[in-house]
Amino acid sequence: MNQSVEQIFEVTGMTCDHCEKAVTRAIKQLDPAAEVAIDRAQNKVQVQSQQPREALAKVMAQEGYSVA
């Protein structure tokens, strides 16, 4: 079984609660078991997931946010 890994992304473009919900929903669609914590003031998205970093970054980018 894969280990869940904590990954931190710098995500810009999130300006409101709706943005946070969109990012969280996108991640949860990829990995329903993921834990997501967002610090919008710091542009940080912390994800605890078994999914590869590239896949997580891709779903956030598909929502229209810049992922570093």
Helices and strands as residue ranges (DSSP letters): E 5-12, H 17-30, E 35-39, G 40-42, E 44-49, H 53-62, E 66-67
